[in-house]
Amino acid sequence: MTELSVFATIRPKPEHKSDALAAIEGILSATRAEPGCHRFELNVGVEDTGALYLVEHWADDAALDAHYDMDYIKRVFATYEDWLAEPVEIVRMRRHA
C-alpha cells in the first residue's frame, strides 16, 4: 500500500467552535504518536469561516483505520454529533506525482 493523505473539513456550530478546537487539540499528541501517522495538523482558515481543517498523512489505509478505532477518537466523533453544523467532509487522497 502507498501513503494515504486525508483532508478533513470540520464545520462546528458557532457556539461549539471552541469546544471542537479543544477536543481536537486534546488528541493531537496521541494521534501523532500512533504507528503509521506521518502528519496530523489542525488548521484554521486565514479568512475565519468558522471551519477547522485537518491535514493528515498516514503510512497506509490500515494505519488510518487503526486511528479511527482508537477510543479517544471514537469519543471525539461522538461529541461532534451535537456540535457540527454539517457532517465532516473527508477527502482521501493518494499522491499522483
N, C-alpha and C positions, 0 to 999 in steps of 0.2 A: 504494500500500500504506500501511497505517497502522502506527503504532508497535507493536512486539511486546514483551511483557513475559514474563519467564521466572522461575519459582521452582523451584529445584533443591534437593532434599534428598539429602545425601550421608551415608551411614552407614558409616564405616570400622570395621574390626575394632578393638577397643580398643588392641591393641598397635601399630596403624598410624595412630592419630589424629594424633599429632604429625607424622608423615610426610605425611599428607594435608593438614594445615594448612600445612605448609611448602611443599608443592607448589602449593597454591592461592595462598598469599601470593607465591610466586615469579612468578606470571603476572598479578597484579593491575595493575601499571603498564602492561605491554604491552597487556593487554586494554583497559584504559581509554583507551589512545591509539589504538585501532583506529577507522577510519572507521565511523560508524554506532552506536558504543557511547555511550549516553547515561548509563548507570549500570551498575556492576558491583561489588557489595559482598558481602563474606564476613561471615557472622553465625554466632554460636553461640547455642544456646538459653539462656534465663535459668535454666531447670532443665536441668542438664547431662545430657542423654541420650546424649551422645557424637556426636550428629548435627551436621553442618555444613550451612549454608544459604546458597545464592547467590540474591541478588535482582538481576535483570538487566533492563535496558531497552535495546532496540535500535531503530534507525530503521525497520527492516523485516526481513522474512524473509531477504532477500539478505545483510544485514549479519550476521545470526546464522549463516547458512550459511558465510559467509567466515570468521567466527570459528572455527567447528568445523573449518575446513580449514587453519588455521594449524598449522605444525609443532610449536610449543610446546604447543598444545592436544592434538594427537594424542599427544605424549609423555606428558602428564599422564593422558589417558584410558588409555593402555597400562599405566602404572604402577598405576592403580586396579584393574586386573584381579585382582591378588593381595591388595590392601588392603581391598576392600569386603566388608562383612558381607552386603550385598544390593545389587541393581542401583540405580543412581542413579534417583531419581524426578524426572522433569522435567514441569512443568506450563507449557504455553504459553498465554498469555492476551492478549486484546485489551481495551482499555478500553471499557466499555459506557456509562458515564455520567460 
